[in-house]
Amino acid sequence: MTTPITIAMEGMLLNWIKSVGDSVKTGDIIAEVEADKATIEVAAEADGVLLEQSVKVGDNIANGQTIGLIGANGEAPTAAAPVAPAQAVAEARAAGAAVIAAVSAPEVNGNLPDGVKASPIARKMAEERGIDLRQVTGTGPGGRIVKEDVEAFNPAKAAPAAPAPVAAPTAAPSAGFQPVPGRKLPEGADVEYIDLTTMRKRIVAVTVESKQQVPHFYVTTDIDVEALLNLRKQINEGLPDDSKVSVNDLIVKASALTLRQFPNLNSHYYGDRIVRHKRIHIGIAVAIPTGLLNVVARDADKVSLGTLAKTNKEMIARAREGKVKPEDIGGATFTVSNLGPYDVEHFLAIINPPEAAIMAVATALKVPVVKADGTLGVGNRMKCTISVDHRVSDGAEGAQFMQAFKGMIENPMRLLL
């Protein structure tokens, strides 16, 4: 029996890791697909032999398309499945909306960083090694620079780099450019036109949809994080850096455990019905050089804190390297957006449709506090705000959720149970 290798997102086949006839095991990386700025590793979903590659390197892939087949050794491949029908494609697109909305493709429509075509991995390696990609000859599809080109690069044999193209400040806007209706496009030597990247266009679409169509309401609470920070310090004592627990890991765990008490907020809104999820998957917003990517901590309420921290760290690293796995993204039931590292006192996050809520976490700050005995002291406080879709929930439930979440953070030993 053959198992199709199906891709649930649009992209381009970047590389076949396995060749026809190679043995594969479940979880083995078979191919790499470039979906906008992120490189997705495609893993085998069955043991067997790679029987067929129905897509070539450099080919574009549609949502729901089968790119190959896995079967038993000696088994004759059946015809590869065609592109999924419209309904299946739409469902696949919806399932992958988090990554499609969050990642960018700056190599689309001629908008090339430094004027060169290169894979995300090649760009990352070149940056780490101080290599000017304009000096590297690309051997990938369409002259694209790939990882092997950077590894093989010899500066002594390279020709001087051509200057990077500079956009003329007064250049006309690109074809298809549409200014905001009723607003005249500025002209002259004091302005320049910058085309939106694919990522930015999608962020525009998603955030406008959310703010126009989703009736947000917000509930903010001020949380004492002294005990949480002390617990984290105790947990991390003597642990290697790759095993340490972050404040964000603790927040994700607290959010997941609180959602157990408020399953209505672990829901998605679909117009005429609400879909309540029985599993809790927390989306974690990760800042990357080109924008924002959400990775997903699956079953965050059930896995141990140590496992959660290790998995989060690995996913976040892959996101920043531009090489996420399919299981890293998509399927979030609730999202946490943490701007704590950026010295932010308070902010409001925009809901990711169709999710019902998102948590905005600000920086933990030392502030004056009134102690129980009425005297003044110094405490560690952190403001958190939940944004909720009013079509799914109401203010009282949002307030009760934040009250329970605050209790979880201020009594953090419950996160270890």
C-alpha positions as CSV (number, residue, x, y, z in Angstrom):
1,M,0.0,0.0,0.0
2,T,1.4,3.3,-1.0
3,T,1.4,6.5,1.1
4,P,1.3,9.8,-0.7
5,I,3.5,12.7,0.3
6,T,1.2,15.6,0.4
7,I,2.0,19.3,1.0
8,A,-0.6,21.4,2.8
9,M,0.7,24.8,1.7
10,E,1.8,26.7,-1.4
11,G,5.5,26.9,-2.1
12,M,8.4,25.7,-4.2
13,L,10.3,22.4,-4.0
14,L,13.7,23.4,-2.9
15,N,15.4,20.1,-2.5
16,W,14.9,16.3,-2.5
17,I,16.8,14.9,0.5
18,K,15.9,11.3,-0.5
19,S,16.2,9.7,-3.9
20,V,13.8,7.2,-5.6
21,G,14.7,3.8,-4.2
22,D,16.0,5.1,-0.9
23,S,14.7,3.5,2.3
24,V,12.9,5.9,4.6
25,K,11.5,5.7,8.2
26,T,8.7,7.6,9.7
27,G,10.0,11.1,10.6
28,D,12.9,11.0,8.1
29,I,13.3,14.3,6.2
30,I,12.4,13.6,2.6
31,A,12.3,17.0,1.0
32,E,12.5,20.8,1.6
33,V,9.8,23.2,0.5
34,E,10.3,26.9,0.5
35,A,6.9,28.5,1.6
36,D,7.5,32.2,1.4
37,K,10.5,33.0,3.6
38,A,10.3,29.8,5.7
39,T,11.9,26.5,4.6
40,I,9.7,23.6,5.5
41,E,11.2,20.2,6.1
42,V,8.8,17.5,4.8
43,A,9.0,14.3,6.8
44,A,8.0,10.7,5.9
45,E,4.7,9.6,7.4
46,A,5.4,5.9,6.9
47,D,8.2,3.4,6.7
48,G,9.2,2.1,3.3
49,V,10.9,3.1,0.1
50,L,10.6,6.4,-1.8
51,L,8.8,5.0,-5.0
52,E,8.2,8.2,-6.9
53,Q,9.1,11.9,-7.1
54,S,6.3,13.6,-9.0
55,V,7.6,17.1,-8.6
56,K,11.0,18.5,-9.7
57,V,13.3,20.8,-7.8
58,G,12.2,24.4,-8.6
59,D,8.6,23.4,-9.4
60,N,5.8,25.4,-7.7
61,I,3.6,23.4,-5.4
62,A,-0.1,24.0,-4.8
63,N,-1.9,23.5,-1.5
64,G,-2.9,19.8,-1.2
65,Q,-0.6,18.6,-4.0
66,T,1.0,15.2,-3.8
67,I,4.8,15.4,-4.6
68,G,5.7,11.7,-4.3
69,L,4.9,8.2,-3.0
70,I,6.2,5.9,-0.3
71,G,5.6,2.2,-0.5
72,A,7.1,-1.2,0.1
73,N,10.4,-2.2,-1.6
74,G,9.6,-3.4,-5.1
75,E,6.0,-2.1,-5.1
76,A,4.9,-0.5,-8.3
77,P,4.0,3.1,-7.8
78,T,0.5,4.2,-8.6
79,A,-0.2,7.5,-10.3
80,A,0.4,10.4,-8.1
81,A,-2.7,12.1,-6.8
82,P,-3.6,15.4,-8.6
83,V,-3.9,18.7,-6.9
84,A,-6.6,18.5,-4.3
85,P,-10.1,19.8,-5.3
86,A,-11.1,23.3,-4.3
87,Q,-12.7,22.4,-1.0
88,A,-9.7,20.4,0.2
89,V,-7.4,23.2,-0.9
90,A,-9.4,25.7,1.0
91,E,-9.3,23.6,4.1
92,A,-5.5,23.1,3.8
93,R,-5.1,26.8,3.3
94,A,-7.1,27.5,6.4
95,A,-5.1,25.0,8.4
96,G,-1.9,26.6,7.3
97,A,-3.1,30.2,7.7
98,A,-0.8,31.0,10.7
99,V,2.4,30.4,8.7
100,I,1.0,31.9,5.5
101,A,0.0,35.0,7.3
102,A,3.2,35.3,9.2
103,V,6.1,34.5,6.9
104,S,7.5,36.6,4.0
105,A,8.6,36.1,0.5
106,P,11.0,39.0,-0.4
107,E,12.1,37.2,-3.5
108,V,8.7,37.7,-5.2
109,N,8.1,40.2,-7.9
110,G,11.8,41.1,-8.2
111,N,12.1,42.4,-4.7
112,L,15.4,40.7,-3.8
113,P,17.4,41.4,-0.7
114,D,20.8,42.7,-1.9
115,G,19.7,42.1,-5.4
116,V,20.4,38.3,-5.3
117,K,18.3,35.1,-5.2
118,A,19.2,32.9,-2.3
119,S,17.5,30.4,0.0
120,P,16.9,31.3,3.6
121,I,19.6,28.8,4.7
122,A,22.1,30.3,2.3
123,R,21.4,33.8,3.5
124,K,21.8,32.7,7.2
125,M,25.1,30.9,6.5
126,A,26.5,33.8,4.5
127,E,25.6,36.2,7.2
128,E,27.4,34.1,9.9
129,R,30.5,33.7,7.7
130,G,30.6,37.3,6.5
131,I,30.2,36.3,2.9
132,D,28.8,38.8,0.4
133,L,26.2,36.8,-1.6
134,R,26.8,39.0,-4.6
135,Q,30.1,37.2,-5.0
136,V,28.6,33.7,-4.9
137,T,27.5,31.9,-8.0
138,G,24.1,30.1,-7.6
139,T,23.6,26.6,-8.8
140,G,20.0,26.2,-7.6
141,P,16.8,26.6,-9.7
142,G,16.9,29.8,-11.7
143,G,20.4,30.6,-10.5
144,R,19.3,30.6,-6.8
145,I,22.2,30.5,-4.3
146,V,21.8,27.4,-2.1
147,K,23.6,26.1,1.0
148,E,26.1,24.1,-1.0
149,D,27.1,27.3,-2.9
150,V,28.0,29.1,0.3
151,E,29.8,26.1,1.7
152,A,31.9,25.9,-1.5
153,F,32.6,29.6,-1.8
154,N,36.3,30.6,-2.0
155,P,36.8,34.3,-1.4
156,A,40.2,34.2,-3.1
157,K,38.6,33.1,-6.4
158,A,35.6,35.4,-6.2
159,A,35.0,38.3,-8.5
160,P,34.4,41.7,-6.9
161,A,30.8,42.1,-5.9
162,A,28.6,44.2,-8.1
163,P,27.1,47.1,-6.2
164,A,23.6,46.4,-4.8
165,P,20.8,48.0,-6.8
166,V,19.6,51.2,-5.2
167,A,16.0,52.2,-5.7
168,A,15.6,55.5,-7.3
169,P,13.8,57.8,-4.8
170,T,11.5,59.2,-7.5
171,A,10.9,55.9,-9.4
172,A,7.4,55.3,-10.4
173,P,5.4,52.8,-8.3
174,S,5.3,49.2,-9.5
175,A,2.5,48.0,-11.8
176,G,-0.6,47.3,-9.9
177,F,0.2,49.8,-7.1
178,Q,-3.0,51.1,-5.6
179,P,-2.8,54.1,-3.2
180,V,-5.3,54.4,-0.4
181,P,-8.6,55.6,-2.0
182,G,-9.0,59.3,-1.8
183,R,-5.3,59.8,-0.7
184,K,-3.0,61.4,-3.2
185,L,0.4,59.6,-3.7
186,P,3.2,61.9,-2.7
187,E,5.8,62.6,-5.4
188,G,9.2,64.2,-5.7
189,A,12.8,63.8,-4.6
190,D,12.0,63.6,-0.9
191,V,10.1,60.3,-1.1
192,E,10.8,56.8,-2.4
193,Y,8.3,54.0,-3.2
194,I,8.7,50.6,-1.4
195,D,6.6,47.7,-2.6
196,L,5.0,45.6,0.1
197,T,6.5,42.1,0.6
198,T,4.2,39.2,0.4
199,M,4.4,38.8,4.2
200,R,3.4,42.5,4.7
201,K,0.4,42.2,2.3
202,R,-0.8,39.1,4.1
203,I,-0.4,40.8,7.5
204,V,-2.4,43.7,6.1
205,A,-5.2,41.3,5.0
206,V,-5.3,39.3,8.2
207,T,-5.1,42.3,10.7
208,V,-7.6,44.4,8.7
209,E,-10.0,41.4,8.6
210,S,-9.5,40.9,12.4
211,K,-10.0,44.5,13.4
212,Q,-12.9,45.1,11.0
213,Q,-14.8,41.8,11.4
214,V,-13.8,40.6,15.0
215,P,-15.4,42.6,17.8
216,H,-12.5,42.7,20.3
217,F,-12.8,43.4,23.9
218,Y,-9.8,43.6,26.3
219,V,-9.2,42.7,30.0
220,T,-5.9,43.8,31.6
221,T,-4.5,42.6,35.0
222,D,-1.4,43.5,36.9
223,I,0.4,40.4,38.2
224,D,3.0,39.9,40.9
225,V,5.7,37.8,39.3
226,E,8.2,37.7,42.2
227,A,7.4,34.1,43.0
228,L,7.5,33.1,39.3
229,L,10.9,34.6,38.8
230,N,12.2,32.9,42.0
231,L,10.8,29.6,40.8
232,R,12.5,29.9,37.4
233,K,15.8,30.7,39.1
234,Q,15.6,27.6,41.2
235,I,14.6,25.4,38.3
236,N,17.4,26.7,36.1
237,E,20.2,26.4,38.7
238,G,22.8,24.0,37.4
239,L,21.0,23.3,34.1
240,P,22.8,23.8,30.8
241,D,21.6,26.7,28.6
242,D,19.8,24.5,26.2
243,S,17.6,23.1,29.0
244,K,16.8,26.3,30.9
245,V,13.2,27.4,31.3
246,S,12.2,30.8,30.1
247,V,9.6,33.2,31.5
248,N,7.7,32.7,28.3
249,D,7.6,28.9,28.8
250,L,6.0,29.5,32.2
251,I,3.5,31.9,30.7
252,V,2.6,29.4,28.0
253,K,2.1,26.7,30.6
254,A,0.0,28.9,32.8
255,S,-2.1,30.0,29.8
256,A,-2.7,26.3,28.8
257,L,-3.7,25.2,32.3
258,T,-6.0,28.2,32.7
259,L,-7.7,27.3,29.4
260,R,-8.6,23.9,30.9
261,Q,-10.9,25.9,33.2
262,F,-12.3,28.1,30.4
263,P,-12.6,25.8,27.3
264,N,-14.9,28.4,25.6
265,L,-11.8,30.5,25.0
266,N,-10.0,27.6,23.4
267,S,-12.4,27.9,20.5
268,H,-12.5,29.0,16.9
269,Y,-15.3,31.1,15.4
270,Y,-16.7,30.0,12.0
271,G,-19.7,32.3,11.3
272,D,-22.7,30.1,12.1
273,R,-21.0,28.0,14.7
274,I,-18.2,27.8,17.3
275,V,-15.7,25.0,17.2
276,R,-14.5,24.1,20.7
277,H,-11.1,22.3,20.7
278,K,-10.5,19.5,23.1
279,R,-6.7,19.8,22.9
280,I,-4.8,23.0,23.9
281,H,-2.2,24.2,21.4
282,I,-0.6,27.5,22.2
283,G,0.7,29.7,19.4
284,I,3.9,31.5,20.3
285,A,4.6,34.7,18.4
286,V,8.3,34.7,17.3
287,A,10.0,37.8,16.0
288,I,12.1,37.1,12.9
289,P,14.1,39.6,10.8
290,T,11.3,39.8,8.2
291,G,8.3,40.0,10.5
292,L,6.5,37.5,12.7
293,L,6.1,33.7,12.7
294,N,3.9,31.7,15.1
295,V,5.1,28.3,16.3
296,V,2.8,26.1,18.2
297,A,3.3,24.4,21.6
298,R,1.0,21.3,21.2
299,D,-0.8,19.9,24.2
300,A,0.9,22.6,26.3
301,D,-1.3,21.7,29.3
302,K,-0.2,18.1,29.4
303,V,3.5,18.0,28.6
304,S,6.0,18.6,31.4
305,L,7.5,22.0,31.8
306,G,11.0,20.7,30.9
307,T,9.7,19.1,27.7
308,L,7.7,22.2,26.8
309,A,10.8,24.4,27.3
310,K,13.0,22.2,25.2
311,T,10.5,21.9,22.4
312,N,9.8,25.6,22.4
313,K,13.5,26.5,22.3
314,E,14.0,24.2,19.3
315,M,11.0,25.5,17.3
316,I,11.9,29.1,18.0
317,A,15.5,28.5,16.8
318,R,14.2,26.9,13.6
319,A,11.9,29.8,13.1
320,R,14.7,32.3,13.4
321,E,16.9,30.2,11.0
322,G,14.0,30.2,8.5
323,K,13.8,26.4,8.6
324,V,10.7,25.3,10.4
325,K,9.1,21.9,10.3
326,P,5.4,21.4,9.3
327,E,4.5,20.4,12.8
328,D,6.0,23.6,14.2
329,I,3.3,25.8,12.7
330,G,-0.4,25.9,12.2
331,G,-3.2,24.5,14.4
332,A,-2.9,27.0,17.3
333,T,-6.1,27.2,19.4
334,F,-4.9,30.2,21.5
335,T,-2.0,32.6,21.1
336,V,0.5,34.2,23.4
337,S,2.3,37.4,22.2
338,N,5.1,38.3,24.6
339,L,6.9,41.6,24.2
340,G,8.5,41.3,27.6
341,P,12.1,41.4,26.2
342,Y,11.4,44.9,24.6
343,D,10.8,47.0,27.7
344,V,7.0,47.3,27.0
345,E,4.7,48.5,29.8
346,H,1.4,47.5,28.2
347,F,0.0,46.6,24.8
348,L,-3.0,45.1,23.1
349,A,-2.7,42.2,20.7
350,I,-4.9,41.5,17.6
351,I,-6.7,38.2,17.5
352,N,-5.6,35.7,14.9
353,P,-8.9,34.6,13.2
354,P,-10.5,32.1,13.7
355,E,-9.1,31.9,17.2
356,A,-11.3,33.4,20.0
357,A,-8.5,35.1,22.0
358,I,-4.9,36.1,22.3
359,M,-2.8,37.0,25.4
360,A,-0.5,40.1,25.3
361,V,2.4,39.9,27.8
362,A,4.4,43.0,28.7
363,T,7.7,43.5,30.6
364,A,8.1,42.6,34.2
365,L,9.1,45.9,35.9
366,K,10.2,46.8,39.4
367,V,7.6,49.3,40.7
368,P,6.5,50.8,44.0
369,V,3.8,48.7,45.7
370,V,1.7,48.9,48.8
371,K,2.3,45.9,51.0
372,A,-0.4,44.0,53.0
373,D,0.6,46.0,56.1
374,G,0.1,49.3,54.3
375,T,3.8,50.2,54.0
376,L,5.4,51.0,50.6
377,G,7.9,48.6,49.0
378,V,9.3,47.5,45.7
379,G,7.7,44.7,43.7
380,N,8.0,42.9,40.3
381,R,4.8,43.5,38.4
382,M,3.8,42.5,34.8
383,K,0.7,43.6,32.9
384,C,-1.1,41.0,30.8
385,T,-4.0,41.7,28.6
386,I,-6.4,39.2,26.9
387,S,-8.1,40.2,23.7
388,V,-11.3,38.2,23.2
389,D,-13.8,37.9,20.3
390,H,-17.1,39.2,21.7
391,R,-19.0,36.8,19.4
392,V,-17.6,33.9,21.4
393,S,-17.3,35.2,24.9
394,D,-18.3,38.1,27.2
395,G,-16.5,40.5,29.6
396,A,-17.2,38.5,32.7
397,E,-15.6,35.3,31.3
398,G,-12.6,37.3,30.1
399,A,-12.2,38.8,33.6
400,Q,-12.6,35.4,35.3
401,F,-9.9,33.9,32.9
402,M,-7.5,36.7,33.8
403,Q,-8.2,36.2,37.5
404,A,-7.4,32.5,37.3
405,F,-4.4,33.1,35.1
406,K,-3.1,35.7,37.7
407,G,-3.6,33.1,40.4
408,M,-1.6,30.6,38.4
409,I,1.3,33.0,37.9
410,E,1.4,34.2,41.5
411,N,1.3,30.6,42.8
412,P,3.7,29.1,40.3
413,M,4.2,25.7,42.0
414,R,0.9,24.7,40.4
415,L,2.7,24.9,37.0
416,L,4.8,21.9,38.1
417,L,1.9,19.6,39.0
